[in-house]
Structures are given as structure tokens and as C-alpha cells.
Amino acid sequence: MARVLLDDGDIQDLYSDGVRAKNPLAFVEQLAAAARTPGALAPGTEPSYVLAIAADLCEELGDHEQALALTTEAIETDLPDPAPLYRYARRAELLILSGRHDEGMRELEALRPRLGSEVTSSAIIDALEATGQAELAVDWLTDAIRRLAPQYANLAVHGEEADEFDYLVGQRRRIRHELGFEPDALDLTSDGDPAMPFDSALAPSLFRQQDDDYDAGDSVDRAVLTGMLFWPEDQYAALVARWPDLAEGYGGDWSGHRAAYKLQAESHPSTYPIQVVRGQFEELLAHADERGLDPATGPARASYATDLARRGLGIDYPPERNSPCWCGSGSKYKKCCGFG
């Protein structure tokens, strides 16, 4: 009988089962053993990735020391190639959470010059936030933005580095807002109309155009926040029946909307977990009316998406394989958008 090799989907299933299990450590051991055993993983599934998943499960259990050990092992497993930047930031975070604050901060300081220089470098800021250092995160973001601003003053510039700069500006604005700070000049350079309610700039939107008319279904750009506004088939039909011009930005029809949404979600960096928020046409109209917004515009839809996410109506992406599919078909995810 042929040996069953574990692929990325199997590893995610082990993680999900471990979170719910009475004895999660058994799943940690199974993941670690698979990473350490030659030939146990399917082609394309990296041992360092599996060790990092085991580390995440340890952190879910509150075992920072074991999570740190596994993350360190994941970094060493990547040698002689360097591990991804975000994994070093993760290690620094776990050092701090394990009581080794000075050591962890030295590692973050060593990574700091790379902030904004590559995709996922914002994991450095995530580490500061996770360790209760939000104000320091703002300082680091401010310095990085000012350093990079001459190169990326026009946020419509394309490319991964420009996307990362855009993300840092939005991240700084979000953290300052959560700290209760008033918007400043740098905040107002981030996406969104400064005349709009402040929270609208935090709209969960994965697809953006290069103007203020943005939300899921528009031109593909890297996500900067955790939510994604999606229109189920009947709600999509109502939306484009009212505003036919929106159809082109949504992929031409509902199938195109779903396909574009799925493609971008699957290419989304795992550093930034995402949720699906499903829109309802009549709710959008009511939301826009309450706030004095034009429901035909991207900012109104973005504000609506933010409201859905903050009311806890998002669905984690990807869902578990046996959970209902995010698209609203009623089928299980593994038999619908997660098939294959």
C-alpha cells in the first residue's frame, strides 16, 4: 500500500483538529515528526512551513517556549537559504513573549532597516503590536514612511514594494486610530477620502482601483486589511441591476466576481489573515442612507464592509474543508470553491 504523503491541506487540517482537541500536544508532535521525517511530506510542502504551523499551534495553547523552539528550528531548516523575513520577526516576537525581551528587541532592531522594503516586512510591526508596543510601532512606521516617501510619494505606483509602502501608511493610520490619536498629515495620505468618516479608511477591501472608488471586485491589488466584501449571487444581481456600470469592475458577471475573488484570496499573504464579509444589497442602501453616503460609490461600500466586519459577520478564509463554502452556495467548501 502506497504511503500517504501530507500536503499543505493536510497540515492545515491537523492544525485545525489540534486547536479543538483535548490533547493538542499530540498534534504538535505529529506535525513536528512529519517535518523531521524524510519523505513524509508531499512535493511542494516545505518542512519549515510544517514546523511553523506546529509553532502556531503551540502558541494557541499558550506555550511560547515550545513555539519559540519550533520557530527557531523552522528557520534553521531553511538553511543555507535564509528564512522569510516574517519568520525572523515571528521568532523575535516569541522571544519577547517568552520573557527574553531584550534579546527579542535586538532581533527586531536588526530587521528594522528592511521595514517597507519587501512584502511581509510589516510582520515587524505585527510583532511590536503583539507584544504591547503599539506606540513604538507607530514611531517605526513613521520613520520608515518618511524614509521611503520620496521613492513612493505616488501611491498609484505599481509593484510589490509600492504595495508594501501603501500598506505601511494604512497600518500606521489604523494603529494611531486604535490608540485614540487624531489624524495627522501622514494619516491623510492613505487610501480613502479624508472627508469621509475616519473609520472608512479602514474598510476591509481586497480589490482597489487607483482612485477612491474601490471595493471587492475592482482592479486587483494586494490586500492591505483583513476583510473582503463579497456579493452572493442574488445580491450581486440586485447590485448590478441598480448600477449596471459596476458589472465590468466585478469581472463581467457573478461567476467572474467569484473567480476573481477566489484568485486574489488564494494569493493573499498568509501574514495577513483575511475574512469574507458577504454583502446584502438592501443593507447597503440602509447603511449609506444612515451615513449620508451615495450607495453607488466605492467609499459607501467600503464603509458598509467595515461595519459588517466589526459586527463579527466575517467568515475566516479559507473555511474548514467541511464547513459551508464562503461563496454562499450551500455546499461544503471542499466540494465547491475549495475543490481540488
BALOBA-1460 file (C-alpha; in Angstrom, 3 decimals):
// residues 340
<rec num="1" residu="m" x="0.000" y="0.000" z="0.000"/>
<rec num="2" residu="a" x="1.392" y="3.384" z="-1.053"/>
<rec num="3" residu="r" x="2.446" y="5.710" z="1.727"/>
<rec num="4" residu="v" x="0.186" y="8.758" z="2.158"/>
<rec num="5" residu="l" x="2.192" y="11.981" z="1.923"/>
<rec num="6" residu="l" x="0.949" y="15.042" z="3.771"/>
<rec num="7" residu="d" x="0.286" y="18.134" z="1.679"/>
<rec num="8" residu="d" x="-0.486" y="21.719" z="2.709"/>
<rec num="9" residu="g" x="-4.209" y="20.950" z="3.094"/>
<rec num="10" residu="d" x="-3.476" y="18.011" z="5.390"/>
<rec num="11" residu="i" x="-1.200" y="20.187" z="7.511"/>
<rec num="12" residu="q" x="-3.904" y="22.831" z="7.884"/>
<rec num="13" residu="d" x="-6.388" y="20.114" z="8.858"/>
<rec num="14" residu="l" x="-4.008" y="18.834" z="11.551"/>
<rec num="15" residu="y" x="-3.682" y="22.364" z="12.892"/>
<rec num="16" residu="s" x="-7.464" y="22.872" z="12.968"/>
<rec num="17" residu="d" x="-8.004" y="19.500" z="14.635"/>
<rec num="18" residu="g" x="-5.293" y="20.303" z="17.171"/>
<rec num="19" residu="v" x="-6.918" y="23.584" z="18.173"/>
<rec num="20" residu="r" x="-10.119" y="21.714" z="19.049"/>
<rec num="21" residu="a" x="-8.553" y="18.563" z="20.500"/>
<rec num="22" residu="k" x="-8.443" y="17.574" z="24.170"/>
<rec num="23" residu="n" x="-4.786" y="16.675" z="23.701"/>
<rec num="24" residu="p" x="-3.405" y="19.286" z="21.269"/>
<rec num="25" residu="l" x="0.197" y="18.359" z="22.019"/>
<rec num="26" residu="a" x="-0.320" y="15.085" z="20.157"/>
<rec num="27" residu="f" x="-0.964" y="17.128" z="17.016"/>
<rec num="28" residu="v" x="2.098" y="19.288" z="17.649"/>
<rec num="29" residu="e" x="4.178" y="16.112" z="17.871"/>
<rec num="30" residu="q" x="2.592" y="14.718" z="14.699"/>
<rec num="31" residu="l" x="3.328" y="17.909" z="12.761"/>
<rec num="32" residu="a" x="6.894" y="18.106" z="14.031"/>
<rec num="33" residu="a" x="7.512" y="14.416" z="13.263"/>
<rec num="34" residu="a" x="6.227" y="14.871" z="9.706"/>
<rec num="35" residu="a" x="8.570" y="17.839" z="9.201"/>
<rec num="36" residu="r" x="11.553" y="15.902" z="10.512"/>
<rec num="37" residu="t" x="10.919" y="12.638" z="8.652"/>
<rec num="38" residu="p" x="12.366" y="12.438" z="5.129"/>
<rec num="39" residu="g" x="9.707" y="11.547" z="2.583"/>
<rec num="40" residu="a" x="6.745" y="12.256" z="4.861"/>
<rec num="41" residu="l" x="5.633" y="15.386" z="3.027"/>
<rec num="42" residu="a" x="4.187" y="15.773" z="-0.443"/>
<rec num="43" residu="p" x="6.325" y="17.607" z="-3.017"/>
<rec num="44" residu="g" x="5.969" y="21.354" z="-2.506"/>
<rec num="45" residu="t" x="5.171" y="21.122" z="1.202"/>
<rec num="46" residu="e" x="8.209" y="22.509" z="2.992"/>
<rec num="47" residu="p" x="9.353" y="21.101" z="6.357"/>
<rec num="48" residu="s" x="9.975" y="24.635" z="7.633"/>
<rec num="49" residu="y" x="6.350" y="25.524" z="6.884"/>
<rec num="50" residu="v" x="5.122" y="22.483" z="8.827"/>
<rec num="51" residu="l" x="7.329" y="23.369" z="11.803"/>
<rec num="52" residu="a" x="5.970" y="26.920" z="11.710"/>
<rec num="53" residu="i" x="2.405" y="25.552" z="11.766"/>
<rec num="54" residu="a" x="3.309" y="23.419" z="14.782"/>
<rec num="55" residu="a" x="4.719" y="26.550" z="16.423"/>
<rec num="56" residu="d" x="1.457" y="28.406" z="15.766"/>
<rec num="57" residu="l" x="-0.467" y="25.582" z="17.427"/>
<rec num="58" residu="c" x="1.832" y="25.789" z="20.467"/>
<rec num="59" residu="e" x="1.127" y="29.482" z="20.747"/>
<rec num="60" residu="e" x="-2.603" y="28.801" z="20.585"/>
<rec num="61" residu="l" x="-2.005" y="26.656" z="23.685"/>
<rec num="62" residu="g" x="-0.074" y="29.452" z="25.367"/>
<rec num="63" residu="d" x="3.231" y="27.565" z="25.193"/>
<rec num="64" residu="h" x="5.538" y="30.334" z="23.978"/>
<rec num="65" residu="e" x="8.719" y="28.460" z="24.828"/>
<rec num="66" residu="q" x="7.841" y="25.480" z="22.632"/>
<rec num="67" residu="a" x="6.573" y="27.802" z="19.901"/>
<rec num="68" residu="l" x="9.908" y="29.611" z="20.017"/>
<rec num="69" residu="a" x="11.861" y="26.356" z="19.782"/>
<rec num="70" residu="l" x="9.856" y="25.190" z="16.767"/>
<rec num="71" residu="t" x="10.132" y="28.571" z="15.019"/>
<rec num="72" residu="t" x="13.897" y="28.532" z="15.552"/>
<rec num="73" residu="e" x="14.007" y="25.014" z="14.119"/>
<rec num="74" residu="a" x="11.978" y="26.186" z="11.108"/>
<rec num="75" residu="i" x="14.498" y="28.969" z="10.466"/>
<rec num="76" residu="e" x="17.415" y="26.563" z="10.771"/>
<rec num="77" residu="t" x="15.680" y="24.057" z="8.461"/>
<rec num="78" residu="d" x="15.667" y="26.662" z="5.676"/>
<rec num="79" residu="l" x="19.471" y="26.934" z="5.799"/>
<rec num="80" residu="p" x="21.618" y="27.528" z="3.806"/>
<rec num="81" residu="d" x="18.882" y="29.689" z="2.241"/>
<rec num="82" residu="p" x="17.655" y="32.453" z="4.549"/>
<rec num="83" residu="a" x="14.204" y="32.029" z="6.053"/>
<rec num="84" residu="p" x="11.492" y="34.540" z="5.084"/>
<rec num="85" residu="l" x="11.687" y="37.860" z="6.915"/>
<rec num="86" residu="y" x="8.345" y="37.296" z="8.620"/>
<rec num="87" residu="r" x="9.665" y="34.142" z="10.266"/>
<rec num="88" residu="y" x="12.524" y="36.070" z="11.862"/>
<rec num="89" residu="a" x="10.013" y="38.661" z="13.074"/>
<rec num="90" residu="r" x="7.917" y="35.852" z="14.481"/>
<rec num="91" residu="r" x="10.906" y="34.474" z="16.354"/>
<rec num="92" residu="a" x="11.641" y="37.909" z="17.834"/>
<rec num="93" residu="e" x="8.009" y="38.201" z="18.948"/>
<rec num="94" residu="l" x="8.162" y="34.813" z="20.659"/>
<rec num="95" residu="l" x="11.423" y="35.730" z="22.393"/>
<rec num="96" residu="i" x="9.677" y="38.741" z="23.925"/>
<rec num="97" residu="l" x="6.584" y="36.737" z="24.877"/>
<rec num="98" residu="s" x="8.873" y="34.121" z="26.484"/>
<rec num="99" residu="g" x="10.387" y="36.747" z="28.789"/>
<rec num="100" residu="r" x="13.524" y="37.423" z="26.748"/>
<rec num="101" residu="h" x="12.565" y="41.000" z="25.901"/>
<rec num="102" residu="d" x="16.000" y="42.462" z="25.261"/>
<rec num="103" residu="e" x="17.009" y="39.586" z="23.012"/>
<rec num="104" residu="g" x="13.784" y="39.817" z="21.035"/>
<rec num="105" residu="m" x="14.119" y="43.588" z="20.612"/>
<rec num="106" residu="r" x="17.682" y="43.219" z="19.356"/>
<rec num="107" residu="e" x="16.393" y="40.875" z="16.657"/>
<rec num="108" residu="l" x="13.609" y="43.282" z="15.704"/>
<rec num="109" residu="e" x="16.051" y="46.191" z="15.613"/>
<rec num="110" residu="a" x="18.211" y="44.179" z="13.215"/>
<rec num="111" residu="l" x="15.185" y="43.699" z="10.951"/>
<rec num="112" residu="r" x="14.001" y="47.297" z="11.207"/>
<rec num="113" residu="p" x="16.005" y="48.648" z="8.207"/>
<rec num="114" residu="r" x="14.095" y="46.207" z="5.989"/>
<rec num="115" residu="l" x="10.709" y="47.649" z="7.000"/>
<rec num="116" residu="g" x="8.863" y="48.620" z="3.843"/>
<rec num="117" residu="s" x="11.488" y="47.120" z="1.547"/>
<rec num="118" residu="e" x="9.695" y="43.870" z="0.750"/>
<rec num="119" residu="v" x="6.356" y="42.107" z="1.001"/>
<rec num="120" residu="t" x="5.619" y="40.830" z="4.543"/>
<rec num="121" residu="s" x="8.134" y="43.212" z="6.174"/>
<rec num="122" residu="s" x="5.182" y="44.618" z="8.110"/>
<rec num="123" residu="a" x="5.427" y="41.446" z="10.224"/>
<rec num="124" residu="i" x="7.963" y="43.520" z="12.171"/>
<rec num="125" residu="i" x="5.142" y="45.849" z="13.175"/>
<rec num="126" residu="d" x="2.859" y="42.901" z="13.904"/>
<rec num="127" residu="a" x="5.478" y="41.664" z="16.381"/>
<rec num="128" residu="l" x="5.577" y="45.028" z="18.147"/>
<rec num="129" residu="e" x="1.789" y="45.143" z="18.402"/>
<rec num="130" residu="a" x="1.570" y="41.548" z="19.657"/>
<rec num="131" residu="t" x="3.986" y="42.408" z="22.452"/>
<rec num="132" residu="g" x="2.121" y="45.510" z="23.606"/>
<rec num="133" residu="q" x="4.346" y="48.093" z="21.922"/>
<rec num="134" residu="a" x="1.842" y="49.860" z="19.661"/>
<rec num="135" residu="e" x="3.262" y="53.345" z="20.223"/>
<rec num="136" residu="l" x="6.749" y="52.144" z="19.320"/>
<rec num="137" residu="a" x="5.214" y="50.563" z="16.206"/>
<rec num="138" residu="v" x="3.873" y="53.993" z="15.213"/>
<rec num="139" residu="d" x="7.346" y="55.512" z="15.659"/>
<rec num="140" residu="w" x="8.955" y="52.827" z="13.495"/>
<rec num="141" residu="l" x="6.280" y="53.196" z="10.837"/>
<rec num="142" residu="t" x="6.671" y="56.972" z="10.821"/>
<rec num="143" residu="d" x="10.429" y="56.692" z="10.298"/>
<rec num="144" residu="a" x="10.037" y="54.085" z="7.539"/>
<rec num="145" residu="i" x="7.352" y="56.080" z="5.699"/>
<rec num="146" residu="r" x="9.427" y="59.269" z="5.787"/>
<rec num="147" residu="r" x="12.463" y="57.362" z="4.570"/>
<rec num="148" residu="l" x="10.581" y="55.749" z="1.691"/>
<rec num="149" residu="a" x="8.220" y="58.615" z="0.814"/>
<rec num="150" residu="p" x="10.444" y="60.251" z="-1.836"/>
<rec num="151" residu="q" x="10.502" y="56.975" z="-3.747"/>
<rec num="152" residu="y" x="6.817" y="56.138" z="-3.314"/>
<rec num="153" residu="a" x="5.202" y="59.544" z="-2.960"/>
<rec num="154" residu="n" x="2.654" y="58.494" z="-5.575"/>
<rec num="155" residu="l" x="0.807" y="55.537" z="-4.073"/>
<rec num="156" residu="a" x="-0.547" y="54.607" z="-7.511"/>
<rec num="157" residu="v" x="2.903" y="53.262" z="-8.406"/>
<rec num="158" residu="h" x="2.636" y="49.548" z="-9.122"/>
<rec num="159" residu="g" x="4.831" y="46.771" z="-7.808"/>
<rec num="160" residu="e" x="5.260" y="44.799" z="-4.609"/>
<rec num="161" residu="e" x="7.422" y="47.426" z="-2.928"/>
<rec num="162" residu="a" x="4.894" y="50.187" z="-3.639"/>
<rec num="163" residu="d" x="2.122" y="47.947" z="-2.323"/>
<rec num="164" residu="e" x="4.101" y="47.401" z="0.859"/>
<rec num="165" residu="f" x="4.623" y="51.144" z="1.290"/>
<rec num="166" residu="d" x="0.885" y="51.668" z="0.812"/>
<rec num="167" residu="y" x="0.242" y="49.017" z="3.449"/>
<rec num="168" residu="l" x="2.586" y="50.663" z="5.957"/>
<rec num="169" residu="v" x="0.806" y="54.000" z="5.588"/>
<rec num="170" residu="g" x="-2.559" y="52.354" z="6.190"/>
<rec num="171" residu="q" x="-1.182" y="50.335" z="9.086"/>
<rec num="172" residu="r" x="0.154" y="53.462" z="10.787"/>
<rec num="173" residu="r" x="-3.216" y="55.133" z="10.410"/>
<rec num="174" residu="r" x="-5.022" y="52.122" z="11.889"/>
<rec num="175" residu="i" x="-2.762" y="51.853" z="14.943"/>
<rec num="176" residu="r" x="-2.941" y="55.581" z="15.632"/>
<rec num="177" residu="h" x="-6.723" y="55.384" z="15.401"/>
<rec num="178" residu="e" x="-6.817" y="52.463" z="17.852"/>
<rec num="179" residu="l" x="-4.606" y="54.454" z="20.237"/>
<rec num="180" residu="g" x="-7.053" y="57.351" z="20.096"/>
<rec num="181" residu="f" x="-4.781" y="59.740" z="18.181"/>
<rec num="182" residu="e" x="-6.222" y="62.382" z="15.871"/>
<rec num="183" residu="p" x="-5.357" y="62.041" z="12.156"/>
<rec num="184" residu="d" x="-2.184" y="63.821" z="11.099"/>
<rec num="185" residu="a" x="-0.688" y="64.704" z="7.719"/>
<rec num="186" residu="l" x="0.740" y="61.217" z="7.151"/>
<rec num="187" residu="d" x="-2.598" y="59.593" z="8.014"/>
<rec num="188" residu="l" x="-4.317" y="61.594" z="5.317"/>
<rec num="189" residu="t" x="-2.012" y="60.223" z="2.623"/>
<rec num="190" residu="s" x="-3.522" y="56.745" z="2.997"/>
<rec num="191" residu="d" x="-6.311" y="55.379" z="0.844"/>
<rec num="192" residu="g" x="-9.734" y="56.878" z="1.287"/>
<rec num="193" residu="d" x="-11.198" y="60.350" z="1.116"/>
<rec num="194" residu="p" x="-10.067" y="62.363" z="4.190"/>
<rec num="195" residu="a" x="-13.513" y="63.987" z="4.243"/>
<rec num="196" residu="m" x="-15.106" y="60.608" z="4.862"/>
<rec num="197" residu="p" x="-15.701" y="59.283" z="8.374"/>
<rec num="198" residu="f" x="-12.310" y="58.223" z="9.712"/>
<rec num="199" residu="d" x="-13.149" y="54.539" z="10.036"/>
<rec num="200" residu="s" x="-13.929" y="54.312" z="6.334"/>
<rec num="201" residu="a" x="-10.207" y="54.331" z="5.577"/>
<rec num="202" residu="l" x="-10.028" y="51.026" z="7.443"/>
<rec num="203" residu="a" x="-12.532" y="49.427" z="5.114"/>
<rec num="204" residu="p" x="-11.975" y="45.698" z="4.551"/>
<rec num="205" residu="s" x="-11.323" y="45.833" z="0.832"/>
<rec num="206" residu="l" x="-9.165" y="43.445" z="-1.141"/>
<rec num="207" residu="f" x="-9.610" y="44.911" z="-4.609"/>
<rec num="208" residu="r" x="-8.936" y="48.586" z="-5.276"/>
<rec num="209" residu="q" x="-8.807" y="50.995" z="-8.171"/>
<rec num="210" residu="q" x="-6.297" y="53.822" z="-8.102"/>
<rec num="211" residu="d" x="-8.969" y="56.338" z="-7.111"/>
<rec num="212" residu="d" x="-11.413" y="56.404" z="-4.227"/>
<rec num="213" residu="d" x="-13.931" y="54.111" z="-5.914"/>
<rec num="214" residu="y" x="-12.675" y="50.842" z="-4.513"/>
<rec num="215" residu="d" x="-14.006" y="47.613" z="-3.068"/>
<rec num="216" residu="a" x="-14.019" y="43.889" z="-3.791"/>
<rec num="217" residu="g" x="-14.210" y="43.216" z="-7.495"/>
<rec num="218" residu="d" x="-12.280" y="46.230" z="-8.719"/>
<rec num="219" residu="s" x="-8.782" y="46.075" z="-10.187"/>
<rec num="220" residu="v" x="-6.603" y="43.527" z="-8.451"/>
<rec num="221" residu="d" x="-4.165" y="44.927" z="-5.927"/>
<rec num="222" residu="r" x="-2.567" y="43.337" z="-2.862"/>
<rec num="223" residu="a" x="-4.801" y="43.341" z="0.216"/>
<rec num="224" residu="v" x="-3.926" y="45.759" z="2.956"/>
<rec num="225" residu="l" x="-6.530" y="44.751" z="5.506"/>
<rec num="226" residu="t" x="-8.240" y="41.662" z="6.822"/>
<rec num="227" residu="g" x="-11.720" y="41.815" z="5.322"/>
<rec num="228" residu="m" x="-13.075" y="41.141" z="1.827"/>
<rec num="229" residu="l" x="-16.507" y="42.315" z="0.685"/>
<rec num="230" residu="f" x="-18.185" y="39.649" z="-1.452"/>
<rec num="231" residu="w" x="-21.615" y="39.725" z="-3.117"/>
<rec num="232" residu="p" x="-23.565" y="36.408" z="-3.149"/>
<rec num="233" residu="e" x="-25.235" y="35.660" z="-6.470"/>
<rec num="234" residu="d" x="-28.697" y="37.085" z="-5.730"/>
<rec num="235" residu="q" x="-27.233" y="40.185" z="-4.079"/>
<rec num="236" residu="y" x="-24.818" y="40.676" z="-6.968"/>
<rec num="237" residu="a" x="-27.772" y="40.563" z="-9.358"/>
<rec num="238" residu="a" x="-29.567" y="43.268" z="-7.371"/>
<rec num="239" residu="l" x="-26.428" y="45.396" z="-7.259"/>
<rec num="240" residu="v" x="-25.716" y="45.379" z="-10.991"/>
<rec num="241" residu="a" x="-29.420" y="45.700" z="-11.859"/>
<rec num="242" residu="r" x="-29.383" y="49.033" z="-9.992"/>
<rec num="243" residu="w" x="-25.936" y="50.115" z="-11.244"/>
<rec num="244" residu="p" x="-25.052" y="48.216" z="-14.476"/>
<rec num="245" residu="d" x="-21.740" y="50.040" z="-14.819"/>
<rec num="246" residu="l" x="-20.429" y="48.150" z="-11.790"/>
<rec num="247" residu="a" x="-20.511" y="44.833" z="-13.656"/>
<rec num="248" residu="e" x="-17.261" y="45.463" z="-15.540"/>
<rec num="249" residu="g" x="-15.359" y="46.125" z="-12.317"/>
<rec num="250" residu="y" x="-16.779" y="42.926" z="-10.841"/>
<rec num="251" residu="g" x="-15.496" y="40.637" z="-13.579"/>
<rec num="252" residu="g" x="-18.405" y="40.971" z="-16.002"/>
<rec num="253" residu="d" x="-20.814" y="38.652" z="-14.212"/>
<rec num="254" residu="w" x="-21.201" y="36.877" z="-10.875"/>
<rec num="255" residu="s" x="-19.021" y="33.944" z="-11.901"/>
<rec num="256" residu="g" x="-16.290" y="36.406" z="-12.801"/>
<rec num="257" residu="h" x="-16.736" y="38.154" z="-9.453"/>
<rec num="258" residu="r" x="-16.382" y="34.849" z="-7.580"/>
<rec num="259" residu="a" x="-13.416" y="33.696" z="-9.679"/>
<rec num="260" residu="a" x="-11.505" y="36.967" z="-9.228"/>
<rec num="261" residu="y" x="-12.273" y="36.962" z="-5.524"/>
<rec num="262" residu="k" x="-11.055" y="33.389" z="-5.108"/>
<rec num="263" residu="l" x="-7.878" y="34.045" z="-7.117"/>
<rec num="264" residu="q" x="-6.909" y="37.062" z="-5.039"/>
<rec num="265" residu="a" x="-7.803" y="35.394" z="-1.736"/>
<rec num="266" residu="e" x="-5.649" y="32.378" z="-2.537"/>
<rec num="267" residu="s" x="-2.666" y="34.574" z="-3.434"/>
<rec num="268" residu="h" x="-3.069" y="36.693" z="-0.305"/>
<rec num="269" residu="p" x="-0.003" y="36.649" z="2.018"/>
<rec num="270" residu="s" x="-0.628" y="34.360" z="4.977"/>
<rec num="271" residu="t" x="0.888" y="37.004" z="7.229"/>
<rec num="272" residu="y" x="-2.377" y="38.921" z="6.935"/>
<rec num="273" residu="p" x="-5.302" y="36.610" z="7.745"/>
<rec num="274" residu="i" x="-8.472" y="37.512" z="5.900"/>
<rec num="275" residu="q" x="-12.215" y="37.186" z="6.326"/>
<rec num="276" residu="v" x="-15.072" y="37.140" z="3.850"/>
<rec num="277" residu="v" x="-17.899" y="39.591" z="4.565"/>
<rec num="278" residu="r" x="-20.991" y="38.947" z="2.434"/>
<rec num="279" residu="g" x="-22.928" y="41.970" z="1.272"/>
<rec num="280" residu="q" x="-26.695" y="42.432" z="1.202"/>
<rec num="281" residu="f" x="-27.993" y="44.999" z="-1.281"/>
<rec num="282" residu="e" x="-30.802" y="46.422" z="0.872"/>
<rec num="283" residu="e" x="-28.454" y="46.612" z="3.858"/>
<rec num="284" residu="l" x="-26.005" y="48.627" z="1.766"/>
<rec num="285" residu="l" x="-28.755" y="51.091" z="0.876"/>
<rec num="286" residu="a" x="-29.786" y="51.474" z="4.525"/>
<rec num="287" residu="h" x="-26.166" y="51.822" z="5.677"/>
<rec num="288" residu="a" x="-25.428" y="54.526" z="3.110"/>
<rec num="289" residu="d" x="-28.640" y="56.386" z="3.918"/>
<rec num="290" residu="e" x="-27.864" y="56.434" z="7.645"/>
<rec num="291" residu="r" x="-24.427" y="57.939" z="6.988"/>
<rec num="292" residu="g" x="-25.343" y="60.310" z="4.191"/>
<rec num="293" residu="l" x="-23.258" y="58.415" z="1.617"/>
<rec num="294" residu="d" x="-24.007" y="57.684" z="-2.024"/>
<rec num="295" residu="p" x="-24.565" y="53.879" z="-2.148"/>
<rec num="296" residu="a" x="-23.333" y="53.762" z="-5.754"/>
<rec num="297" residu="t" x="-19.800" y="54.712" z="-4.714"/>
<rec num="298" residu="g" x="-16.866" y="52.618" z="-3.578"/>
<rec num="299" residu="p" x="-16.446" y="54.566" z="-0.309"/>
<rec num="300" residu="a" x="-20.031" y="53.716" z="0.678"/>
<rec num="301" residu="r" x="-19.459" y="50.032" z="0.004"/>
<rec num="302" residu="a" x="-16.145" y="50.178" z="1.858"/>
<rec num="303" residu="s" x="-17.808" y="51.779" z="4.871"/>
<rec num="304" residu="y" x="-20.507" y="49.095" z="4.747"/>
<rec num="305" residu="a" x="-17.886" y="46.352" z="4.602"/>
<rec num="306" residu="t" x="-16.163" y="47.797" z="7.646"/>
<rec num="307" residu="d" x="-19.446" y="47.758" z="9.540"/>
<rec num="308" residu="l" x="-20.064" y="44.095" z="8.671"/>
<rec num="309" residu="a" x="-16.574" y="43.090" z="9.778"/>
<rec num="310" residu="r" x="-16.777" y="44.967" z="13.048"/>
<rec num="311" residu="r" x="-20.123" y="43.357" z="13.828"/>
<rec num="312" residu="g" x="-18.368" y="39.973" z="13.714"/>
<rec num="313" residu="l" x="-20.073" y="38.866" z="10.498"/>
<rec num="314" residu="g" x="-16.892" y="37.821" z="8.701"/>
<rec num="315" residu="i" x="-16.060" y="34.242" z="7.725"/>
<rec num="316" residu="d" x="-12.462" y="33.073" z="8.079"/>
<rec num="317" residu="y" x="-10.783" y="32.379" z="4.729"/>
<rec num="318" residu="p" x="-10.267" y="29.663" z="3.844"/>
<rec num="319" residu="p" x="-13.040" y="27.927" z="5.784"/>
<rec num="320" residu="e" x="-12.503" y="24.430" z="7.142"/>
<rec num="321" residu="r" x="-12.904" y="21.864" z="4.412"/>
<rec num="322" residu="n" x="-16.218" y="20.516" z="5.727"/>
<rec num="323" residu="s" x="-17.671" y="23.947" z="6.522"/>
<rec num="324" residu="p" x="-20.160" y="25.732" z="4.228"/>
<rec num="325" residu="c" x="-18.420" y="27.444" z="1.324"/>
<rec num="326" residu="w" x="-17.725" y="31.155" z="1.692"/>
<rec num="327" residu="c" x="-19.485" y="31.934" z="-1.610"/>
<rec num="328" residu="g" x="-22.933" y="31.085" z="-0.209"/>
<rec num="329" residu="s" x="-23.649" y="28.126" z="-2.499"/>
<rec num="330" residu="g" x="-24.717" y="25.934" z="0.432"/>
<rec num="331" residu="s" x="-22.188" y="23.237" z="-0.490"/>
<rec num="332" residu="k" x="-19.223" y="22.276" z="1.651"/>
<rec num="333" residu="y" x="-16.101" y="24.297" z="0.923"/>
<rec num="334" residu="k" x="-14.128" y="21.216" z="-0.163"/>
<rec num="335" residu="k" x="-16.827" y="20.385" z="-2.755"/>
<rec num="336" residu="c" x="-17.232" y="23.955" z="-4.018"/>
<rec num="337" residu="c" x="-14.616" y="26.725" z="-4.177"/>
<rec num="338" residu="g" x="-12.119" y="24.570" z="-2.272"/>
<rec num="339" residu="f" x="-12.413" y="21.635" z="-4.654"/>
<rec num="340" residu="g" x="-9.040" y="20.343" z="-5.800"/>
